[in-house]
Amino acid sequence: MHAISLTFFSLLFFLPSSLPHPLTRRAGDSDTQLDIVSGVCKSVTLLYARGTGDAGNFGDPGRPGIDFANALYARLGESNVALQGVEPEYYPARYRDNWSNIPEDSKIAGARMADLARQLYGSCRTSKLVLSGYSQGAMITHEAANNISTDPFLDSWISSVVVFGDPSVGLPGGPPTQPPFGDFPDSKVKSFCNTGDEWCDKDHPKDEAAHTNYGPSSDAAANFTINAFGGSNTSAESGAQPSTSVVQPKPSLVLPGPVIFPCHWEDSEFGGNFGSDLGSDCFSR
C-alpha cells in the first residue's frame, strides 16, 4: 500500500450535515451511541463501526455514521431508530489498526459487532438491523458479517449491510474487487465508493477529498435501507416487544482480555515501513 496521505490520517475536517433533523445528543455526547447495550428496542437499529480516528463509538457530526443516522431520522422519525457503535475497548479505530492482512485485532472488533447483533436478536427481534461501517469500520463490518454468517438464523434476520469507503481493495495485497460480506446476498448489501477515493476506487485518479466526503451518500444509504426491509416507513412502535420464537441465537461471545493489538505496519511518512514488526511500539487494550 502506498503511503497514507495526511488527509486520511488527520480526520479533523468535518462535513456539515444538511439534513433537517440534527442527531440528538445522548448521554451528553453525540459521538457515543449505546442503545443495544442499554436495552433500547426500536423498529430499526443502526449498528455502526466508525472510521480511523473518529470519536466515541459512532464518530463526530459530519462523519458518515451521524449523517446516515440523520437520514434515517428524517425518513422514519427518531423514535423509530436506535443507534449503537462498536465500543473503543473492542475497536480503538486507531491509525495503526489499518492492515495489510486481517490480524487478530480486526477479528476481535468484528466479533464484538457480531455479538452486539446477537444481543439485539435476543432482546428486540422485531427490530430491523442494519450493519454499517466507514473506512476501517467497513473492514470491521466484513469481519462481523463473516462471523454472523456462521449462524443461519442471525444471518437471515439481519436486514442489510451498508458501508462507505471500504478499503479492502486499497490495502497491499488486497483483492481486485470488493470481497463479499459473509453470506449476505448482493440484494442486502450497498457499498458506497466515491470516484477518486484511493481506498476503494482503483480506476480513477486519486482525489484527496474523496475519502472524507460521504455525507452526500447518506440519503441514498437511507433509501436503500428502507427498501431492504420492504417499506417507506415502519409500523412497529419504539416500545415493541421481541418475538417469542423458540429459535435462539448462539450464546453471546466472551471476548478475551487484555488483548494485544499487533501493529503490522506503519505509514512511511511517519518513519515506518509496511510489513515491519513494530514490537513494543504497539499498544494494548
Secondary structure, 3 states (H helix, E strand, C coil): CCCCCHHHHCCCCCCCCCCCCCCCCCCCCCCCCECCCCCCCCCEEEEEECCCCCCCCCCCCCCHHHHHHHHHHHHHCHHHEEEEECCCCCCCCCHHHCCCCCCHHHHHHHHHHHHHHHHHHHHCCCCEEEEEEECHHHHHHHHHHHHHCCCHHHHHHCCEEEEECCHHHCCCCCCCCCCCCCCCCHHHEEEECCCCCCCCCCCCCCCCCHHHCCHHHHHHHHHHHHHHCCCCCCCCCCCCCCCCCCCCCCCCCCCCCCCEECCCCCCHHHCCCCCCCCHHHCEEC
